[in-house]
Amino acid sequence: MTTLHATTSPAPTAYGSGMTLTAPPPTLDLYAASSGLLLTETQLAAALGVAAKTLRNWRALRTGPVWRNLGGALVRYRAGDVVAWLDSHNG
């Protein structure tokens, strides 16, 4: 089973220390998530460890996971579709 990670907010800065405190990123486990969970392009890119531009390229080439356009620029990926795509590309 693959656990995918996504970050959702910038790390806080320690006051006066000049160092940045970093918490472990929240875990996005697509295999355990509801198959109907909708992910944004940014969330999926972070979970897969690729740039959002890579997802846009995959959409243009029709090679990535199934996506949905909810109107205008609202692109979403259903977790179940992403898992199916990952499983089909897991060699």
C-alpha positions as CSV (number, residue, x, y, z in Angstrom):
1,M,0.0,0.0,0.0
2,T,1.3,3.4,-0.9
3,T,0.9,6.4,1.4
4,L,0.9,9.7,-0.3
5,H,1.7,13.0,1.4
6,A,0.3,16.5,0.8
7,T,1.0,19.7,2.6
8,T,-1.7,22.3,3.1
9,S,-0.1,25.3,4.8
10,P,3.3,27.0,5.1
11,A,5.4,26.2,8.1
12,P,5.5,28.6,11.0
13,T,8.7,30.6,11.8
14,A,10.2,30.6,15.2
15,Y,10.2,34.1,16.6
16,G,13.6,35.7,16.7
17,S,15.5,32.5,16.0
18,G,15.9,32.9,12.3
19,M,15.0,29.2,11.8
20,T,11.9,27.7,10.3
21,L,10.0,25.1,12.2
22,T,8.6,22.3,10.1
23,A,5.9,19.9,11.1
24,P,5.5,16.6,9.3
25,P,3.1,16.9,6.4
26,P,-0.4,15.6,6.9
27,T,-0.8,12.2,5.3
28,L,-3.2,11.8,2.4
29,D,-3.8,8.1,2.0
30,L,-5.8,7.8,-1.2
31,Y,-6.3,4.1,-0.6
32,A,-8.0,4.7,2.7
33,A,-9.9,7.8,1.6
34,S,-13.4,7.8,0.4
35,S,-13.5,6.9,-3.3
36,G,-15.7,9.9,-3.9
37,L,-13.3,12.4,-2.2
38,L,-12.5,15.2,-4.7
39,L,-9.0,16.6,-4.8
40,T,-7.8,19.8,-6.2
41,E,-4.9,20.0,-8.7
42,T,-2.7,21.3,-6.0
43,Q,-3.6,18.6,-3.5
44,L,-3.0,15.8,-6.0
45,A,0.2,17.3,-7.3
46,A,1.6,17.4,-3.7
47,A,0.3,13.9,-3.0
48,L,2.0,12.5,-6.1
49,G,5.2,14.6,-5.7
50,V,4.8,16.2,-9.1
51,A,4.3,19.8,-10.3
52,A,0.8,21.0,-11.0
53,K,2.0,21.7,-14.5
54,T,2.7,18.0,-14.9
55,L,-1.0,17.3,-14.1
56,R,-2.0,19.9,-16.7
57,N,0.3,18.3,-19.3
58,W,-1.2,14.8,-18.4
59,R,-4.7,16.2,-18.9
60,A,-3.8,17.7,-22.3
61,L,-2.2,14.4,-23.4
62,R,-5.0,12.3,-21.8
63,T,-2.4,10.1,-20.0
64,G,-3.1,11.0,-16.3
65,P,-5.9,10.1,-13.9
66,V,-9.5,10.8,-14.8
67,W,-10.4,14.4,-14.0
68,R,-13.6,16.4,-13.8
69,N,-14.1,20.0,-14.9
70,L,-16.7,21.5,-12.5
71,G,-17.0,24.7,-14.6
72,G,-14.4,27.3,-15.6
73,A,-11.0,26.4,-14.1
74,L,-12.4,24.1,-11.4
75,V,-10.6,20.9,-12.1
76,R,-11.0,18.0,-9.6
77,Y,-9.8,14.4,-9.3
78,R,-11.8,11.7,-7.6
79,A,-9.7,9.7,-5.2
80,G,-11.1,6.4,-6.5
81,D,-10.1,7.3,-10.0
82,V,-6.6,8.3,-8.9
83,V,-6.2,5.0,-7.0
84,A,-7.3,3.1,-10.1
85,W,-4.9,5.0,-12.3
86,L,-2.0,4.4,-9.8
87,D,-2.8,0.7,-9.7
88,S,-2.9,0.4,-13.5
89,H,0.5,2.0,-13.7
90,N,2.1,0.1,-10.8
91,G,4.5,-2.3,-12.5
